[in-house]
Amino acid sequence: MPDPVRKVPMPVVLVWGDDDFGVKQRSRQIYEEWSRELGGMDHETIDAAAGNSAEALKAIARLREALQTLPFFGSGKAIWFQGCNFLSDERTANAQMVSEALAVLTQELKSFNWDNVRLLVSATKIDKRKVLFKTLERIGTVETFEGLSIDDRDWVAQAESAAIRLVRASDKRISDQALSELVASVGPDLRQLRNEIQKLLLYVGDRTEIGIKDVGEIVTRNKLARAFALGDALGDRDLPRLLRCLDEELWGMRSDNQKSEIGLLYGLVTKIRVLIFLKELLTAGWLKLDSDYNRFKSRLERVPSGTLPEDKRFNPLAMNPYVLFKALPQAGNYSTGELVRAMELLLECNQQLFSRLNKRIVLQRALMQIASRTGGRPASAAA
């Protein structure tokens, strides 16, 4: 993610990426700095968000006209081609007339005299194969603001850094636990993260620090965070809540085709794997049951990295540390033998989900076998 305080490049800049807030923020910073530097009142913002090819052609024509119109009242002119959405491989961008107009624009940009003109182009999607992108890259500077993904190894650290910057910009502080809970609740979604921080800032009012209680009371948990509820119920060994969460997840699948029973199962496998991992670290003495998050995080950072798989899918240390902190006491709800048995039951469940058996019943039966307590004795009493 580009540094928002670095020196503004000259004289042509393309700012793009799927982090639309970051793109807008950085673009506005460049445009305002150019306007102050050049002086005068000739600076121009062109709306380049087109709904069809006719609107795209109109925006391109306005840009060409702006480039050819000399400044009257100042020493230079800044032009912001704002929110362009026809530089990718979508239908509008591929319309023949739009392609031809972009080709003409590209040729003009190559030979243009930039002595007293600055051009800023902002966009969310770009097809890097197009000649216009390659031209902008050659004659100017390209800055990319990529959004976060659950597949990014360091998405948690990036989200936490972004949150800290936003909070500090308002002369506030956020506790470590509140920060981790915020990121765990929102997930790798920078737009929602910024929205939730704005809500928190309004909520705390004149107070200088955002605490974990504030996060719990005001922050909206997204789909990723709500999916943790099923795993938390399993970790707590709360069978009624576990079955209720399962029903809620299965019901949600009716309106969300990105969810599946297999996806739920893999989430449960990850939860059991984390509990086994934490239990082993407790046994080895690398971790201790502790109510202080900072001490827990410090001990976690000292766990020898060579003892864990490099593949982050099987490395719990790649997870948000606060998620591990919350799961730590849950490791005492199961014996090691029960956790191993739970993995076996989930493997059987995986095989059965590909059969003709009722998937709801298959999942319910597996969870009941894992979470039920025999003889009324709490599992934490087992060795």
N, C-alpha and C positions, 0 to 999 in steps of 0.2 A: 504494500500500500504506500503510495507516494507520501513524502513528508509535506504536510500542508503549509509549512513555514519557509520552505526553501525559496531561493531567488526565482523571480518570474523570468522564464526564458523569452527570447525574442527571435523573429518578429511574428512567426506563425506557430500556433499551438493547437494540437488536437488532444482533448481530454475525453476519455471514454472508459466505459466499463459498466458491469451490472450493479455496482454499488452506486445507484443513482444519486443518493444524498451526497456521497463523497464527490461525485462528478460535479454536481451543482455547486457545492461549497467551494471546491478548488477553482472552478470556472469563474465564479463570481469574484473570488479573490484576485485572479489574474486580470479580469476585466476592469475592476475598480482600481487596481494599481496602475494599469496602462492609462486609464482615464486621468488619474491624478498626474502622472508623469507627462502625458502629452498636452494636458490642459485643453481649454476650449470647450465647445458645446456640440461638436460634430459627431460624437460617438454614437454608434447605432447598434441596436439589438434586433435581430431578425428571428422570428419564430420559425424554426425549421421542423416542427413536428407536423408531419403531413399524414392525412387520412387516406389520401389517394394520389394517383400520379399527377392530377391537375394541380393539387396543392403543392406537391413536390416541385413541379416545374415553376410555379409561382415563387416559391422560396429561393430556388436557384437563380431566377431572374432578378430578384431583389438583391441577392448577394452580389451578382455581377455588376448591378447598377451601383451598389454601395462602394464597391471597389474602384469604380471608375469616377465616382463623384469626389472631387478634391475637397479637403477641409477648408472652410472659410475663416473661422474665428480662432483657430489654434494652430499649433505647429504640427499637429498630427491627428490621426483618426483611428479609433479602435472600433472594430466590428466583431460582434459576438453572434455567430451562427448557432443559435441556441436549440438544444434538444433535438438534433437531427436524427430522424428515425428511418432514413432511406439510404443508408450506407452499408447495409448488410446484404443478405441473400434472400430477402423476403420479396413478396410480389411487387410492391411499389418500386423497390430498388431495381428490379429486373425488367420493369416495363421499358419497352424500346425507346420511347421518347425521353424517359428519365435517364436512361443509360447514355443516350446521345448528348443530352444537356450536361451531364456530369463529365463526359469526355471533353466537351468544349471548355467547361470550367477548369478542368485539369490542365489543359494546354495554356490557358490564360494565367493560371497560378505559377506555372513553370517560368514564364517570361515576365512576370509582374515585378515592378520596382517597389520594394518595400521600405524605401527611405522614410516615409512619413505615415505609413499605414501599418496597422497590426490586425491580424486575423486570428480569432479564437473560434474553434469548432468544438462543440460538446455533443456527445452521442452516447447511447447506451450499448448499441450493438454495431460492430464493424466487421466487414468481410475483408480480411487482410490481403486477399488475393486481388482486390480491385486496384486499378491504377491510381485512383484518387488517394487511397490510403498510402500507397507507396510514395506518391508525390509529396503528401503532407509530411511523411516521415523523413523524406530527403531534404526538403526545404525548411523544415521547422523542427519542433519538438513534440513527441508523443508521450503523454502520461496516461497510465492505465490504473483504474480503480476497480479491482476485482472484488466481488462479493465473497463472503465466506461460505464454505461448504463443510458438511459433516465429514467429508473425506479428507479435509485438510488436517495434517498432523498437528498444526499449531493453531487451529481455529480458536481454541479457548483462550490462549495467550493474546491473540490478536483482538478478540472481542473484549477481553478485560482491559487491554491497553486503550482501546477506543472508548470504553465506558469511563475509565479514569480521566481521560482528556476532557470528555464532555462535562463530567462532574466538576473538575477543577476549573474549567472555564467559567463556571458559575460561582466560584469561590466557596465550594462545598467540598466535603470529604465523604468517602464511603468506606465502611469497615471491610476488612478482608472477607468475613463471612457473608456480609450483605452483597459484596461484589460477586463472589462465587455463586451465591444463590440466584442473583440476578441473571448471570450468564447461563446457569443451569436451567432456569425457567424459560429464557428466551431462545437459547440455542444459537446456531450460526446465522442469525438474521440481523444484519446491521441496522436496517430500517426500523424494525420493531424495537431493537435495543435502544435506539435514539428516542423513539416514541415513549418507551417505558421510563427512560431517564427523565424526560420532560415531565411526565406524570409524577415521578418521585420528587423532583425539584419543587413542583407546585405543592405537593402534599406536605413536605417537611417545612415549608414556609421559611421562617427566620432561623430555624435550627441549622447549625453548620455541618452536621454529620448525618448521613443516611445509614440507618442500622438495619439489621436483618429483619426486625419486626416490620419496618416500613415496607421492605420488599414483599414480605408475606401478605401484607394487607392491601397493597395497591397494584402489584405487577401481575399482568395477565400471562398465564402459562400457555405456550403454543403447543402445537401437536406433538412435537418431539418431547417436550417436558411432560405433557399429559401421559405420554406412553410410559414414562417412568413410574407412573402410579401402580401399574400392574406389577412391575418388578419390586417396588417398595412393599406392596402387600405380601408378595412372596417372601421377601427378606424378613418382614415382621412376623411371618408365619401366622397371619391373620386370615384364616380360611374364609369366613363370611365376606370380608372385604375383598379378598382375592377373587372369589367367584363373582362378586358384584362388578369389580373392575373388568374381569374377563367378558361379562355380558355387555358392558358399556363399549368395550373395544370391538366386539363382534357386531354390535349394533351399528357402530360408526363405519364399519366396512361397507354398509349398504349405500352410503353416499360418498365414499372415498375409495376409488379404484386403485389407489396407490398402496393401500393396506391389504394384508392377507394373513391367513392363519399361520403360514410359514414364517412371515415376518414377525408375528407375535412370539412364535416359538423360538426364533433366533434371539429375540430380546430376552427371553427367559433363560436361555442357555448362557447368554452373556452375564446375566445377573448371578447365576449359580457359579460361573467361572470366577467372577469377582469375589464372591464369598469364600470360595476355596483359596483364592490368592491371599485375601486378607487373613484368613485363618492360619495359613502357612507362615505369613509374615509375623503374626502374633506369636506363633509357636517358636519361630526362630529368634524372637526378641528384637526384630527390626522395628516393629510397631508396638505400641501399648494402647490399651483402652484409655482414651483421654477426652475430656470435654473441651479442651482448648484447641481450637482449629489451627492456630499458628504453630503450636508445638507439633501437632500431627503433621502439618505440611512440611515442617523442618525435618522430621524423622523420615517422611516419605522421600524427600529429596536425597537422603543419605542411603537409600536402598541401592545396593550394587546393581548397576544397569546390566552387567553381563549375565546376571542370573535370570533375565526376563527375555521373552522372544522379541526379535526386532520387528516383526510384523505387528503393527499397532492393533490389528483386529484381535490379537490374542495377548496384548500387553495392556493390562489395566492402568498402568502408569500413564498411558496416552489419554486417559479419561480426565475429565474435570476433577481436580483433587477434592472439591467439596462433595462431589457425588460419592467418592470413596469414603470421605469422612462420615457422611450420613449412613453409609452401609456398614461401617466398622462395628457398631454394636449389634448389627443384625447377624454378624458371623457367629455370635454366641447362641443364636436361636437354633442352630443345627450342629450336630456332631460331624466330624470329618466323614465318617462312614455314611451318614445320611446325605451329605452333599454329593458324594461319589454316586450313591444310589440314585439321587435326583438326576444326575447327568445320564445315567443309564435309562431312567424312565423317559427323559426327554428325547433320547435317541429312539426309543421304541415309539414314542409319540410321533416323531418325524417320519418314521416308516409308515405308520398307520394313516397319517394325513394324506398319503398318496394312494390310499386304498379307497374303497367305496363306503367306508364307515362314516358316520356322521361326525364332521370335524368338531363341532361344538362339544359333543359327548366325549370325543377323544381327548380334547384339551382339558375339559372338566375333570375327567377321571385321572389324568396324569397329575394335575395340580392337587387334587384331593389326596392322592397317594403321597405326594411330596410334603404337603403342609400339615396333614393331620397328625395329631400327637397320640401316640399309643399309650394306653394305660393312664392317661391324664397327667403323665409326668412331662414337665417342660423339657424340651430337647436340650436346653442350655445346661441341664444337669448332667447330661451325658458327657463322657470323656471325649 
